[in-house]
């Protein structure tokens, strides 16, 4: 009986009532993420130059993948920095 109480407490603690952020690109109707739009890509990077996770940005799986590829391409073309000081 005591073990069932512990399980129910854990179940309550792990379930979250938070809503996910809507995907910025889906909301704006953008199909393809453009690597040349570095102002938009900066929203998906930290101050140190790292790519932020889906959990933080709220992007859907498809657009998060496109964002990461676009950021990497923009870094190669020197539109975005690899890291900041």
ABEGO torsion letter per residue (X at the ends): XAAAAAAAAAAAAABBABBBBBBAAAAAGBABBBAABAAAAAAABBAAGBBBBAAAAGBBAAAAAAAAAAAAAAAAAGABBABBX
